[in-house]
Amino acid sequence: MRIGVLCPDWNWLFLEPFLEDWTKSGLGDVYRFKTRPSDGAFPRKWLDQLNIASDVIFVEWALPHLVTLTHRKNLKPIIVRILGYDAALPHLEVVDWSKVSKIIIVSEHLRKAFLGSFRNINPDETTVLENGIDVDLFKPPTERFFERIAGTTANFTPNKGLTDMMNVIGRQKGWKMKFLMNTGQGSPSSPTYQEMIRKYIARRPQLFEELPKRQYKDMPDYYQNLSVYINMSQHETSGVSIFEAMACGCFPIIKNWIGASDEFPSKYLIQNVGEAVRKLRWWDNLSGEDKMKESLECREHAVKRFNLKDRFPIMRKFLQEVCDERK
């Protein structure tokens, strides 16, 4: 069976491992149809080509094209994987969901929000398959030095809590925070807000540093040079960057957004800036030996809870069931 995949080029890193597992298992092949931000509403004949060449269509985050696709006729079965909600909502509202056979959602709290908004969708058609990471790529350094360096990866949107994180670092003497900002596709932001944050960082070089964007394969090196990873978002889909940081042995300080307690032990969760400051001070006062124990515990949790390879059999079974229905 051939699975036709419609996916933005910037998201293939997260989908490719599942597709490689599918082909290596001898269950079928994959017809890849990459989109780019510049494509816009590309010619409908391309979508017709995808439909003809595939037995099943898998749509990953290419939501504008999903809208166009579901208004075509004589479609093959469509699987949609939903990775976020707020940014996707304008597109999700105009999808013809009667044309979608199955929906994969990456967290239970996102599933509840989705079904709450689209009551015409049968809950039995939705499946939760949580995000995961390559724990063989994201791993601790061979030697660990616990310097007073915290970090975060975020986009330039107010809900990411960047000013809260700056407040935390500013209240703990001797610490510096290294921001690795993501302003790529899928991260709409305000130019005014971007400018404000960048000016704030530039005026306080002893406290903050903005690093240039990196290739995905180079991300472990960023995490390996941090002691603590801070996430103060108001909400997240699942928090993949936290998975990556923990796998590299970083101690996480995480705002308790909806769904966070499903992913992370309570010892890592905080409610506000004051609790985050106290958690950072607690870490600061640990001995080197105790910091190493905490670091290894973070790594163990990531391997046990977020290993992408553990998701392969679930995705394989899911795709097989959809393909069997097609026969």
C-alpha positions as CSV (number, residue, x, y, z in Angstrom):
1,M,0.0,0.0,0.0
2,R,1.2,3.5,-0.8
3,I,0.8,6.3,1.6
4,G,0.8,9.7,0.0
5,V,2.2,12.3,2.5
6,L,1.4,16.0,2.3
7,C,3.7,17.8,4.7
8,P,5.6,21.2,5.0
9,D,9.3,20.8,4.4
10,W,10.1,22.2,7.9
11,N,8.1,19.4,9.6
12,W,9.6,16.4,7.8
13,L,12.1,16.0,10.6
14,F,9.3,14.9,13.0
15,L,7.4,12.7,10.5
16,E,10.2,11.0,8.6
17,P,11.1,8.4,11.3
18,F,7.5,7.0,11.2
19,L,7.7,6.8,7.4
20,E,11.1,5.1,7.4
21,D,9.7,2.5,9.9
22,W,6.7,1.9,7.6
23,T,8.8,1.2,4.6
24,K,11.5,-0.8,6.5
25,S,8.7,-3.0,7.9
26,G,7.8,-4.0,4.3
27,L,4.2,-2.8,4.7
28,G,4.3,-0.4,1.8
29,D,6.0,2.6,0.3
30,V,5.6,6.4,0.6
31,Y,4.8,9.1,-1.9
32,R,6.3,12.3,-0.6
33,F,4.7,15.6,-1.5
34,K,6.5,18.4,0.3
35,T,5.1,21.9,0.6
36,R,6.9,25.2,1.4
37,P,5.7,28.4,3.0
38,S,5.9,30.1,-0.4
39,D,3.6,27.6,-2.1
40,G,0.5,29.3,-0.8
41,A,-2.6,27.7,-2.4
42,F,-0.6,25.7,-5.0
43,P,-2.4,24.3,-8.1
44,R,-5.2,21.9,-7.4
45,K,-3.8,19.6,-10.0
46,W,-1.0,18.8,-7.6
47,L,-3.4,17.6,-5.0
48,D,-5.2,15.5,-7.7
49,Q,-1.8,14.0,-8.5
50,L,-1.3,13.1,-4.9
51,N,-4.8,11.6,-4.7
52,I,-4.2,9.4,-7.8
53,A,-0.7,8.2,-6.7
54,S,-1.8,7.2,-3.2
55,D,-3.9,4.5,-1.6
56,V,-4.1,6.6,1.6
57,I,-3.3,10.3,2.1
58,F,-1.5,11.4,5.3
59,V,-1.6,15.2,6.0
60,E,0.9,16.6,8.5
61,W,0.4,20.2,9.4
62,A,-0.2,21.3,5.7
63,L,-3.6,22.7,6.8
64,P,-4.3,25.3,4.1
65,H,-3.8,22.5,1.6
66,L,-6.0,20.1,3.7
67,V,-8.8,22.6,3.3
68,T,-8.5,22.6,-0.5
69,L,-8.1,18.8,-0.5
70,T,-11.2,18.0,1.5
71,H,-13.3,20.0,-1.0
72,R,-12.2,17.8,-3.9
73,K,-14.2,14.8,-5.1
74,N,-13.4,11.0,-5.2
75,L,-10.8,11.2,-2.5
76,K,-8.8,8.4,-1.0
77,P,-9.0,7.9,2.8
78,I,-7.4,10.9,4.6
79,I,-5.4,10.7,7.9
80,V,-4.7,14.0,9.5
81,R,-2.2,14.5,12.3
82,I,-2.9,17.6,14.4
83,L,0.1,19.1,16.3
84,G,-1.3,22.3,17.6
85,Y,-4.6,24.1,18.1
86,D,-4.7,27.9,18.4
87,A,-2.5,28.6,15.3
88,A,-4.4,25.9,13.3
89,L,-7.9,26.9,14.3
90,P,-8.7,29.2,11.3
91,H,-7.9,26.3,8.9
92,L,-9.5,23.6,11.0
93,E,-12.8,25.5,11.0
94,V,-13.2,25.2,7.2
95,V,-12.0,21.7,6.7
96,D,-14.7,19.3,5.4
97,W,-14.3,16.7,8.2
98,S,-16.7,14.3,6.6
99,K,-13.9,13.6,4.1
100,V,-11.3,12.8,6.8
101,S,-11.2,9.1,7.8
102,K,-8.9,9.3,10.9
103,I,-7.4,12.0,13.1
104,I,-4.2,11.7,15.1
105,I,-3.8,14.2,17.9
106,V,-0.5,14.4,19.9
107,S,-1.9,14.9,23.4
108,E,-5.1,14.1,25.3
109,H,-5.7,17.7,26.4
110,L,-5.4,18.8,22.8
111,R,-7.9,16.1,21.8
112,K,-10.4,17.4,24.4
113,A,-10.1,20.9,23.1
114,F,-10.4,19.7,19.5
115,L,-13.6,17.7,20.1
116,G,-15.0,20.5,22.2
117,S,-14.8,22.8,19.2
118,F,-15.9,20.3,16.5
119,R,-18.8,18.4,18.0
120,N,-19.7,16.9,14.6
121,I,-16.6,14.7,14.7
122,N,-17.0,11.2,16.1
123,P,-14.5,10.8,19.0
124,D,-13.9,7.2,17.8
125,E,-12.2,8.6,14.7
126,T,-9.6,10.3,16.8
127,T,-6.4,8.7,18.2
128,V,-3.9,10.1,20.6
129,L,-0.3,9.4,19.6
130,E,2.0,11.4,21.8
131,N,5.1,13.2,20.4
132,G,8.5,11.7,21.0
133,I,12.2,12.4,20.4
134,D,15.2,10.5,19.2
135,V,16.9,9.8,22.6
136,D,20.0,8.5,20.8
137,L,20.5,12.0,19.3
138,F,19.6,14.0,22.4
139,K,21.8,12.7,25.1
140,P,23.9,14.2,27.9
141,P,27.5,15.3,27.3
142,T,30.3,13.0,28.2
143,E,31.4,15.4,30.9
144,R,28.9,17.6,32.7
145,F,29.8,21.0,34.2
146,F,26.9,22.6,36.0
147,E,27.5,26.3,35.3
148,R,24.9,28.9,36.1
149,I,23.4,28.8,32.6
150,A,19.7,28.4,31.8
151,G,18.1,28.2,28.4
152,T,14.9,28.1,26.5
153,T,13.7,27.7,22.9
154,A,10.7,29.7,22.0
155,N,9.0,31.8,19.4
156,F,8.2,35.5,19.7
157,T,4.7,35.4,21.0
158,P,3.5,36.8,24.4
159,N,2.0,33.5,25.5
160,K,5.5,31.9,25.7
161,G,6.3,33.8,28.9
162,L,9.6,35.3,27.8
163,T,9.4,38.3,30.2
164,D,8.5,35.9,33.1
165,M,11.7,33.9,32.3
166,M,13.8,37.1,32.2
167,N,12.3,38.0,35.6
168,V,13.3,34.7,37.1
169,I,16.9,35.0,35.9
170,G,17.2,38.6,37.0
171,R,16.2,37.6,40.5
172,Q,18.9,34.9,40.9
173,K,22.4,36.3,41.2
174,G,25.1,34.9,38.9
175,W,22.8,33.2,36.3
176,K,22.7,33.8,32.6
177,M,20.0,32.8,30.1
178,K,20.7,31.7,26.6
179,F,17.7,32.2,24.3
180,L,17.5,30.1,21.1
181,M,14.6,31.8,19.4
182,N,12.4,30.1,16.9
183,T,10.7,32.5,14.5
184,G,10.1,30.0,11.8
185,Q,7.0,28.7,10.1
186,G,4.2,27.8,12.5
187,S,5.3,30.6,14.9
188,P,3.4,33.7,14.0
189,S,4.6,36.7,16.0
190,S,4.3,40.4,16.4
191,P,7.3,42.5,15.0
192,T,6.7,45.0,17.8
193,Y,7.0,42.2,20.4
194,Q,10.1,40.8,18.8
195,E,11.8,44.2,18.8
196,M,10.9,44.8,22.5
197,I,12.4,41.4,23.5
198,R,15.5,41.8,21.4
199,K,16.2,45.3,22.8
200,Y,15.7,44.0,26.4
201,I,18.2,41.2,25.8
202,A,20.7,43.5,24.1
203,R,20.7,46.0,27.0
204,R,21.5,43.2,29.5
205,P,24.3,41.1,28.0
206,Q,25.5,40.0,31.4
207,L,22.1,38.3,32.0
208,F,20.8,37.3,28.6
209,E,22.1,36.1,25.2
210,E,20.3,35.4,22.0
211,L,21.8,32.6,20.0
212,P,21.4,32.2,16.2
213,K,19.0,29.5,14.9
214,R,20.5,26.0,14.5
215,Q,20.0,23.0,12.4
216,Y,18.0,20.3,14.2
217,K,21.0,18.0,14.2
218,D,23.0,20.7,16.1
219,M,20.4,21.2,18.8
220,P,21.8,18.6,21.3
221,D,25.0,20.8,21.6
222,Y,22.8,23.7,22.7
223,Y,21.1,21.7,25.5
224,Q,24.3,20.0,26.6
225,N,25.7,23.4,27.6
226,L,22.8,24.3,29.9
227,S,22.2,23.3,33.5
228,V,18.5,24.3,33.6
229,Y,15.8,24.6,31.0
230,I,12.9,27.0,31.7
231,N,9.5,26.9,30.0
232,M,7.0,29.5,31.2
233,S,4.4,29.1,28.4
234,Q,0.8,29.7,29.1
235,H,0.0,26.6,27.1
236,E,1.8,24.0,25.0
237,T,0.8,21.2,22.7
238,S,3.1,18.8,24.5
239,G,6.5,20.5,25.0
240,V,8.9,18.7,22.7
241,S,11.8,21.1,23.4
242,I,11.4,20.1,27.1
243,F,11.7,16.4,26.1
244,E,14.9,17.2,24.3
245,A,16.4,19.2,27.1
246,M,15.6,16.5,29.7
247,A,17.1,13.8,27.4
248,C,20.3,15.9,27.5
249,G,20.3,16.0,31.3
250,C,18.9,19.5,31.8
251,F,16.8,20.1,34.9
252,P,13.4,21.6,33.7
253,I,11.4,24.3,35.4
254,I,8.0,24.2,33.7
255,K,4.9,26.4,34.1
256,N,2.0,24.1,34.9
257,W,0.0,24.6,31.7
258,I,-3.0,22.4,30.9
259,G,-1.7,18.9,30.2
260,A,1.8,19.5,31.7
261,S,1.1,17.1,34.6
262,D,0.3,14.4,32.1
263,E,3.9,14.6,30.8
264,F,6.1,15.6,33.7
265,P,6.5,14.8,37.4
266,S,5.2,17.4,39.8
267,K,8.7,18.2,41.0
268,Y,9.4,20.0,37.8
269,L,6.1,22.1,37.7
270,I,5.6,25.6,39.0
271,Q,2.7,28.0,39.0
272,N,4.3,31.4,38.8
273,V,7.5,33.4,38.7
274,G,8.0,33.3,42.5
275,E,7.9,29.5,42.5
276,A,10.2,29.4,39.5
277,V,12.7,31.6,41.4
278,R,12.5,29.3,44.5
279,K,13.0,26.2,42.3
280,L,16.1,27.8,40.7
281,R,17.5,28.7,44.1
282,W,16.9,25.1,45.3
283,W,18.9,23.8,42.3
284,D,21.6,26.4,42.9
285,N,22.1,25.1,46.4
286,L,22.5,21.5,45.5
287,S,25.9,19.8,45.7
288,G,27.6,18.8,42.5
289,E,26.8,15.1,43.3
290,D,23.1,15.9,43.8
291,K,22.9,17.9,40.6
292,M,24.4,14.9,38.7
293,K,21.7,12.7,40.3
294,E,18.9,15.1,39.2
295,S,20.4,15.3,35.7
296,L,20.5,11.5,35.3
297,E,16.9,11.3,36.6
298,C,15.8,13.8,34.0
299,R,17.5,11.7,31.3
300,E,15.9,8.5,32.6
301,H,12.5,10.1,32.5
302,A,12.9,11.3,29.0
303,V,14.1,7.8,27.7
304,K,11.3,6.1,29.5
305,R,8.5,8.5,28.6
306,F,9.4,10.3,25.4
307,N,11.4,7.7,23.3
308,L,10.1,8.1,19.7
309,K,10.9,4.5,18.8
310,D,8.3,3.4,21.4
311,R,5.7,5.1,19.2
312,F,6.7,3.2,16.0
313,P,4.5,0.1,16.6
314,I,1.5,2.2,17.5
315,M,1.8,4.3,14.3
316,R,2.5,1.2,12.2
317,K,-0.6,-0.6,13.6
318,F,-2.7,2.5,13.0
319,L,-1.6,2.9,9.4
320,Q,-2.1,-0.8,8.7
321,E,-5.7,-0.7,10.0
322,V,-6.5,2.3,7.7
323,C,-4.9,0.5,4.7
324,D,-6.7,-2.7,5.5
325,E,-10.0,-0.8,5.4
326,R,-9.0,0.5,2.0
327,K,-8.5,-3.0,0.5
